[in-house]
């Protein structure tokens, strides 16, 4: 069952407060009676995703590569170099 944003936020807050998946699940049931308890793996995935998002920054993003541009000048320079090459 997909959890609402409010429920996912609660899971993260509870985990940060308690530091334990078991306590997080127990506290979740106290506040959301009638809703299925998130599995251990679900809690771990939410925490992992949150850590990943908080440590990623713009500086970590891949930089666009500079594609080689084949201009007439570049072709001339390369052919000149190859013409002088002994191999």
C-alpha positions in Angstrom: 0.0 0.0 0.0 1.4 3.4 -0.9 1.8 5.7 2.0 0.8 9.4 1.9 3.3 12.2 2.2 2.2 12.8 5.7 2.8 9.1 6.6 6.2 8.9 5.0 7.2 12.1 6.7 6.1 10.6 10.0 8.2 7.5 9.4 11.3 9.6 8.8 10.7 11.8 11.8 10.1 8.7 14.0 13.3 7.0 12.7 15.4 10.2 13.3 14.0 10.4 16.9 14.3 6.8 17.8 17.1 5.5 15.6 15.5 2.1 15.5 13.2 0.6 12.8 11.3 -1.5 15.4 10.5 1.6 17.5 9.6 3.6 14.4 7.1 0.9 13.4 5.6 0.7 16.9 5.1 4.5 17.1 3.7 4.6 13.6 0.9 2.2 14.7 0.1 4.4 17.7 -0.6 7.4 15.4 -2.0 5.6 12.4 -4.2 2.8 13.8 -5.9 0.9 11.0 -3.1 1.6 8.4 -0.7 -1.2 7.6 2.6 -0.9 9.4 5.5 -0.1 7.0 7.8 -3.1 6.6 11.4 -2.9 7.8 12.6 -2.6 4.3 10.1 0.3 3.5 11.5 2.3 6.5 15.1 1.6 5.4 14.3 2.7 1.8 12.7 5.9 3.0 15.7 6.7 5.2 18.2 5.8 2.4 16.4 8.0 -0.2 16.3 10.9 2.3 20.0 10.6 3.0 20.8 10.4 -0.7 18.7 13.5 -1.5 20.3 15.5 1.4 23.9 14.7 0.4 23.4 15.3 -3.3 24.2 18.8 -4.5 24.6 20.7 -7.7 28.4 20.3 -7.6 28.0 16.5 -7.6 25.9 16.6 -10.8 27.5 15.3 -14.0 29.0 18.1 -16.1 28.0 18.1 -19.7 30.8 16.9 -22.0 32.2 19.1 -24.7 31.5 17.3 -27.9 34.2 17.5 -30.6 33.2 20.1 -33.2 34.6 19.4 -36.7 35.2 22.8 -38.1 37.1 23.3 -41.3 40.0 24.8 -39.3 40.1 21.8 -37.0 40.1 19.4 -40.0 43.0 21.4 -41.5 45.0 21.3 -38.3 44.5 17.6 -37.9 45.3 16.7 -41.5 48.5 18.9 -41.3 49.6 17.0 -38.2 48.9 13.7 -39.7 50.8 14.6 -42.9 53.9 15.4 -40.8 53.6 12.2 -38.7 56.3 9.6 -39.4 53.9 6.7 -38.9 
